Amino acid sequence: MSEANACGCGRSPTGKCCGWHNLSEEQYAERKAQWEAKQDAKKAAS
């Protein structure tokens, strides 16, 4: 993790720390699904 705010836990979808390392597996799965849905919506809008 040489870059500031880089995330080494492997859970961040962007590579930058977003605090997901503290989530339970269930919470992580929910947040990831929400993030993916948001990304899909952005792609559909463009």
HTML snippet that shows the backbone in 3Dmol.js (N, CA, C, O; Angstrom):
<script src="https://3Dmol.org/build/3Dmol-min.js"></script>
<div id="view" style="width:600px;height:400px;position:relative"></div>
<script>
const pdb = `
ATOM      1  N   MET A   1       0.834  -1.187   0.000  1.00  0.00           N
ATOM      2  CA  MET A   1       0.000   0.000   0.000  1.00  0.00           C
ATOM      3  C   MET A   1       0.875   1.245   0.000  1.00  0.00           C
ATOM      4  O   MET A   1       1.021   1.916   1.022  1.00  0.00           O
ATOM      5  N   SER A   2       1.436   1.535  -1.122  1.00  0.00           N
ATOM      6  CA  SER A   2       2.305   2.693  -1.190  1.00  0.00           C
ATOM      7  C   SER A   2       1.530   3.970  -1.489  1.00  0.00           C
ATOM      8  O   SER A   2       2.003   5.064  -1.182  1.00  0.00           O
ATOM      9  N   GLU A   3       0.370   3.849  -2.072  1.00  0.00           N
ATOM     10  CA  GLU A   3      -0.443   5.012  -2.422  1.00  0.00           C
ATOM     11  C   GLU A   3      -1.319   5.406  -1.239  1.00  0.00           C
ATOM     12  O   GLU A   3      -1.828   4.540  -0.528  1.00  0.00           O
ATOM     13  N   ALA A   4      -1.496   6.710  -1.026  1.00  0.00           N
ATOM     14  CA  ALA A   4      -2.350   7.190   0.061  1.00  0.00           C
ATOM     15  C   ALA A   4      -3.773   6.699  -0.152  1.00  0.00           C
ATOM     16  O   ALA A   4      -4.274   6.724  -1.275  1.00  0.00           O
ATOM     17  N   ASN A   5      -4.418   6.259   0.897  1.00  0.00           N
ATOM     18  CA  ASN A   5      -5.787   5.747   0.888  1.00  0.00           C
ATOM     19  C   ASN A   5      -5.941   4.453   0.103  1.00  0.00           C
ATOM     20  O   ASN A   5      -7.066   4.042  -0.181  1.00  0.00           O
ATOM     21  N   ALA A   6      -4.847   3.805  -0.253  1.00  0.00           N
ATOM     22  CA  ALA A   6      -4.944   2.525  -0.951  1.00  0.00           C
ATOM     23  C   ALA A   6      -5.472   1.482   0.026  1.00  0.00           C
ATOM     24  O   ALA A   6      -5.286   1.597   1.238  1.00  0.00           O
ATOM     25  N   CYS A   7      -6.123   0.479  -0.509  1.00  0.00           N
ATOM     26  CA  CYS A   7      -6.722  -0.542   0.344  1.00  0.00           C
ATOM     27  C   CYS A   7      -6.089  -1.896   0.055  1.00  0.00           C
ATOM     28  O   CYS A   7      -6.044  -2.334  -1.095  1.00  0.00           O
ATOM     29  N   GLY A   8      -5.614  -2.541   1.072  1.00  0.00           N
ATOM     30  CA  GLY A   8      -4.961  -3.830   0.903  1.00  0.00           C
ATOM     31  C   GLY A   8      -5.822  -5.014   1.276  1.00  0.00           C
ATOM     32  O   GLY A   8      -5.372  -6.154   1.166  1.00  0.00           O
ATOM     33  N   CYS A   9      -7.057  -4.779   1.717  1.00  0.00           N
ATOM     34  CA  CYS A   9      -7.896  -5.887   2.170  1.00  0.00           C
ATOM     35  C   CYS A   9      -8.537  -6.636   1.004  1.00  0.00           C
ATOM     36  O   CYS A   9      -8.994  -7.767   1.173  1.00  0.00           O
ATOM     37  N   GLY A  10      -8.575  -6.016  -0.176  1.00  0.00           N
ATOM     38  CA  GLY A  10      -9.132  -6.677  -1.344  1.00  0.00           C
ATOM     39  C   GLY A  10     -10.630  -6.529  -1.500  1.00  0.00           C
ATOM     40  O   GLY A  10     -11.202  -7.078  -2.442  1.00  0.00           O
ATOM     41  N   ARG A  11     -11.275  -5.816  -0.619  1.00  0.00           N
ATOM     42  CA  ARG A  11     -12.722  -5.660  -0.690  1.00  0.00           C
ATOM     43  C   ARG A  11     -13.158  -4.411  -1.443  1.00  0.00           C
ATOM     44  O   ARG A  11     -14.276  -4.360  -1.957  1.00  0.00           O
ATOM     45  N   SER A  12     -12.309  -3.421  -1.514  1.00  0.00           N
ATOM     46  CA  SER A  12     -12.678  -2.162  -2.154  1.00  0.00           C
ATOM     47  C   SER A  12     -12.820  -2.352  -3.655  1.00  0.00           C
ATOM     48  O   SER A  12     -11.909  -2.875  -4.297  1.00  0.00           O
ATOM     49  N   PRO A  13     -13.947  -1.938  -4.228  1.00  0.00           N
ATOM     50  CA  PRO A  13     -14.128  -2.086  -5.668  1.00  0.00           C
ATOM     51  C   PRO A  13     -13.276  -1.110  -6.472  1.00  0.00           C
ATOM     52  O   PRO A  13     -13.076  -1.316  -7.669  1.00  0.00           O
ATOM     53  N   THR A  14     -12.782  -0.072  -5.851  1.00  0.00           N
ATOM     54  CA  THR A  14     -12.008   0.943  -6.561  1.00  0.00           C
ATOM     55  C   THR A  14     -10.518   0.862  -6.264  1.00  0.00           C
ATOM     56  O   THR A  14      -9.715   1.497  -6.947  1.00  0.00           O
ATOM     57  N   GLY A  15     -10.141   0.090  -5.255  1.00  0.00           N
ATOM     58  CA  GLY A  15      -8.743   0.020  -4.858  1.00  0.00           C
ATOM     59  C   GLY A  15      -8.378   1.034  -3.788  1.00  0.00           C
ATOM     60  O   GLY A  15      -7.305   0.952  -3.191  1.00  0.00           O
ATOM     61  N   LYS A  16      -9.259   1.985  -3.546  1.00  0.00           N
ATOM     62  CA  LYS A  16      -9.046   2.971  -2.485  1.00  0.00           C
ATOM     63  C   LYS A  16      -9.912   2.582  -1.293  1.00  0.00           C
ATOM     64  O   LYS A  16     -11.036   2.107  -1.456  1.00  0.00           O
ATOM     65  N   CYS A  17      -9.386   2.784  -0.116  1.00  0.00           N
ATOM     66  CA  CYS A  17     -10.079   2.360   1.100  1.00  0.00           C
ATOM     67  C   CYS A  17     -11.431   3.053   1.239  1.00  0.00           C
ATOM     68  O   CYS A  17     -11.531   4.277   1.161  1.00  0.00           O
ATOM     69  N   CYS A  18     -12.462   2.245   1.446  1.00  0.00           N
ATOM     70  CA  CYS A  18     -13.802   2.788   1.660  1.00  0.00           C
ATOM     71  C   CYS A  18     -14.407   2.218   2.947  1.00  0.00           C
ATOM     72  O   CYS A  18     -15.604   2.366   3.192  1.00  0.00           O
ATOM     73  N   GLY A  19     -13.572   1.565   3.769  1.00  0.00           N
ATOM     74  CA  GLY A  19     -14.010   1.072   5.062  1.00  0.00           C
ATOM     75  C   GLY A  19     -14.697  -0.280   5.039  1.00  0.00           C
ATOM     76  O   GLY A  19     -15.229  -0.715   6.061  1.00  0.00           O
ATOM     77  N   TRP A  20     -14.698  -0.950   3.906  1.00  0.00           N
ATOM     78  CA  TRP A  20     -15.414  -2.223   3.811  1.00  0.00           C
ATOM     79  C   TRP A  20     -14.703  -3.358   4.541  1.00  0.00           C
ATOM     80  O   TRP A  20     -15.302  -4.414   4.746  1.00  0.00           O
ATOM     81  N   HIS A  21     -13.458  -3.176   4.935  1.00  0.00           N
ATOM     82  CA  HIS A  21     -12.722  -4.229   5.631  1.00  0.00           C
ATOM     83  C   HIS A  21     -13.319  -4.534   7.000  1.00  0.00           C
ATOM     84  O   HIS A  21     -13.063  -5.602   7.557  1.00  0.00           O
ATOM     85  N   ASN A  22     -14.099  -3.626   7.544  1.00  0.00           N
ATOM     86  CA  ASN A  22     -14.715  -3.839   8.854  1.00  0.00           C
ATOM     87  C   ASN A  22     -16.088  -4.504   8.774  1.00  0.00           C
ATOM     88  O   ASN A  22     -16.671  -4.825   9.810  1.00  0.00           O
ATOM     89  N   LEU A  23     -16.612  -4.717   7.574  1.00  0.00           N
ATOM     90  CA  LEU A  23     -17.948  -5.279   7.419  1.00  0.00           C
ATOM     91  C   LEU A  23     -17.929  -6.797   7.571  1.00  0.00           C
ATOM     92  O   LEU A  23     -16.930  -7.457   7.285  1.00  0.00           O
ATOM     93  N   SER A  24     -19.066  -7.334   8.032  1.00  0.00           N
ATOM     94  CA  SER A  24     -19.217  -8.788   8.054  1.00  0.00           C
ATOM     95  C   SER A  24     -19.380  -9.263   6.612  1.00  0.00           C
ATOM     96  O   SER A  24     -19.566  -8.440   5.716  1.00  0.00           O
ATOM     97  N   GLU A  25     -19.317 -10.548   6.376  1.00  0.00           N
ATOM     98  CA  GLU A  25     -19.482 -11.081   5.022  1.00  0.00           C
ATOM     99  C   GLU A  25     -20.839 -10.691   4.441  1.00  0.00           C
ATOM    100  O   GLU A  25     -20.940 -10.353   3.262  1.00  0.00           O
ATOM    101  N   GLU A  26     -21.882 -10.740   5.273  1.00  0.00           N
ATOM    102  CA  GLU A  26     -23.230 -10.393   4.801  1.00  0.00           C
ATOM    103  C   GLU A  26     -23.318  -8.913   4.451  1.00  0.00           C
ATOM    104  O   GLU A  26     -23.882  -8.546   3.420  1.00  0.00           O
ATOM    105  N   GLN A  27     -22.760  -8.063   5.311  1.00  0.00           N
ATOM    106  CA  GLN A  27     -22.777  -6.629   5.049  1.00  0.00           C
ATOM    107  C   GLN A  27     -21.966  -6.306   3.796  1.00  0.00           C
ATOM    108  O   GLN A  27     -22.370  -5.470   2.989  1.00  0.00           O
ATOM    109  N   TYR A  28     -20.818  -6.972   3.637  1.00  0.00           N
ATOM    110  CA  TYR A  28     -19.978  -6.760   2.467  1.00  0.00           C
ATOM    111  C   TYR A  28     -20.721  -7.136   1.191  1.00  0.00           C
ATOM    112  O   TYR A  28     -20.684  -6.394   0.210  1.00  0.00           O
ATOM    113  N   ALA A  29     -21.390  -8.275   1.198  1.00  0.00           N
ATOM    114  CA  ALA A  29     -22.130  -8.725   0.022  1.00  0.00           C
ATOM    115  C   ALA A  29     -23.227  -7.721  -0.340  1.00  0.00           C
ATOM    116  O   ALA A  29     -23.454  -7.448  -1.518  1.00  0.00           O
ATOM    117  N   GLU A  30     -23.898  -7.180   0.658  1.00  0.00           N
ATOM    118  CA  GLU A  30     -24.957  -6.197   0.422  1.00  0.00           C
ATOM    119  C   GLU A  30     -24.382  -4.903  -0.158  1.00  0.00           C
ATOM    120  O   GLU A  30     -24.911  -4.369  -1.132  1.00  0.00           O
ATOM    121  N   ARG A  31     -23.317  -4.408   0.433  1.00  0.00           N
ATOM    122  CA  ARG A  31     -22.700  -3.165  -0.061  1.00  0.00           C
ATOM    123  C   ARG A  31     -22.162  -3.350  -1.475  1.00  0.00           C
ATOM    124  O   ARG A  31     -22.288  -2.463  -2.319  1.00  0.00           O
ATOM    125  N   LYS A  32     -21.557  -4.519  -1.727  1.00  0.00           N
ATOM    126  CA  LYS A  32     -21.007  -4.783  -3.053  1.00  0.00           C
ATOM    127  C   LYS A  32     -22.123  -4.819  -4.089  1.00  0.00           C
ATOM    128  O   LYS A  32     -21.968  -4.270  -5.180  1.00  0.00           O
ATOM    129  N   ALA A  33     -23.241  -5.456  -3.766  1.00  0.00           N
ATOM    130  CA  ALA A  33     -24.382  -5.517  -4.683  1.00  0.00           C
ATOM    131  C   ALA A  33     -24.921  -4.113  -4.955  1.00  0.00           C
ATOM    132  O   ALA A  33     -25.258  -3.787  -6.093  1.00  0.00           O
ATOM    133  N   GLN A  34     -25.001  -3.288  -3.920  1.00  0.00           N
ATOM    134  CA  GLN A  34     -25.469  -1.909  -4.094  1.00  0.00           C
ATOM    135  C   GLN A  34     -24.512  -1.124  -4.994  1.00  0.00           C
ATOM    136  O   GLN A  34     -24.950  -0.384  -5.875  1.00  0.00           O
ATOM    137  N   TRP A  35     -23.216  -1.286  -4.770  1.00  0.00           N
ATOM    138  CA  TRP A  35     -22.220  -0.582  -5.569  1.00  0.00           C
ATOM    139  C   TRP A  35     -22.308  -1.021  -7.031  1.00  0.00           C
ATOM    140  O   TRP A  35     -22.264  -0.189  -7.937  1.00  0.00           O
ATOM    141  N   GLU A  36     -22.435  -2.347  -7.261  1.00  0.00           N
ATOM    142  CA  GLU A  36     -22.532  -2.854  -8.625  1.00  0.00           C
ATOM    143  C   GLU A  36     -23.791  -2.349  -9.323  1.00  0.00           C
ATOM    144  O   GLU A  36     -23.750  -2.019 -10.508  1.00  0.00           O
ATOM    145  N   ALA A  37     -24.907  -2.286  -8.603  1.00  0.00           N
ATOM    146  CA  ALA A  37     -26.144  -1.768  -9.181  1.00  0.00           C
ATOM    147  C   ALA A  37     -25.978  -0.298  -9.563  1.00  0.00           C
ATOM    148  O   ALA A  37     -26.463   0.132 -10.610  1.00  0.00           O
ATOM    149  N   LYS A  38     -25.307   0.456  -8.731  1.00  0.00           N
ATOM    150  CA  LYS A  38     -25.065   1.873  -9.018  1.00  0.00           C
ATOM    151  C   LYS A  38     -24.189   2.021 -10.260  1.00  0.00           C
ATOM    152  O   LYS A  38     -24.440   2.887 -11.098  1.00  0.00           O
ATOM    153  N   GLN A  39     -23.172   1.186 -10.378  1.00  0.00           N
ATOM    154  CA  GLN A  39     -22.288   1.229 -11.544  1.00  0.00           C
ATOM    155  C   GLN A  39     -23.055   0.853 -12.817  1.00  0.00           C
ATOM    156  O   GLN A  39     -22.858   1.465 -13.867  1.00  0.00           O
ATOM    157  N   ASP A  40     -23.922  -0.148 -12.720  1.00  0.00           N
ATOM    158  CA  ASP A  40     -24.740  -0.551 -13.867  1.00  0.00           C
ATOM    159  C   ASP A  40     -25.662   0.570 -14.299  1.00  0.00           C
ATOM    160  O   ASP A  40     -25.859   0.794 -15.493  1.00  0.00           O
ATOM    161  N   ALA A  41     -26.232   1.281 -13.324  1.00  0.00           N
ATOM    162  CA  ALA A  41     -27.117   2.408 -13.623  1.00  0.00           C
ATOM    163  C   ALA A  41     -26.347   3.528 -14.321  1.00  0.00           C
ATOM    164  O   ALA A  41     -26.865   4.166 -15.238  1.00  0.00           O
ATOM    165  N   LYS A  42     -25.117   3.764 -13.886  1.00  0.00           N
ATOM    166  CA  LYS A  42     -24.295   4.789 -14.525  1.00  0.00           C
ATOM    167  C   LYS A  42     -24.005   4.417 -15.972  1.00  0.00           C
ATOM    168  O   LYS A  42     -24.056   5.272 -16.857  1.00  0.00           O
ATOM    169  N   LYS A  43     -23.699   3.139 -16.218  1.00  0.00           N
ATOM    170  CA  LYS A  43     -23.404   2.678 -17.583  1.00  0.00           C
ATOM    171  C   LYS A  43     -24.646   2.795 -18.465  1.00  0.00           C
ATOM    172  O   LYS A  43     -24.547   3.167 -19.634  1.00  0.00           O
ATOM    173  N   ALA A  44     -25.799   2.481 -17.911  1.00  0.00           N
ATOM    174  CA  ALA A  44     -27.040   2.539 -18.682  1.00  0.00           C
ATOM    175  C   ALA A  44     -27.408   3.988 -19.024  1.00  0.00           C
ATOM    176  O   ALA A  44     -28.019   4.251 -20.061  1.00  0.00           O
ATOM    177  N   ALA A  45     -27.037   4.911 -18.156  1.00  0.00           N
ATOM    178  CA  ALA A  45     -27.363   6.321 -18.370  1.00  0.00           C
ATOM    179  C   ALA A  45     -26.451   6.966 -19.410  1.00  0.00           C
ATOM    180  O   ALA A  45     -26.806   7.983 -20.006  1.00  0.00           O
ATOM    181  N   SER A  46     -25.273   6.376 -19.628  1.00  0.00           N
ATOM    182  CA  SER A  46     -24.369   7.009 -20.576  1.00  0.00           C
ATOM    183  C   SER A  46     -24.560   6.544 -21.994  1.00  0.00           C
ATOM    184  O   SER A  46     -23.857   7.003 -22.894  1.00  0.00           O
TER     185      SER A  46
END
`;
const viewer = $3Dmol.createViewer("view");
viewer.addModel(pdb, "pdb");
viewer.setStyle({}, {cartoon: {color: "spectrum"}});
viewer.zoomTo();
viewer.render();
</script>
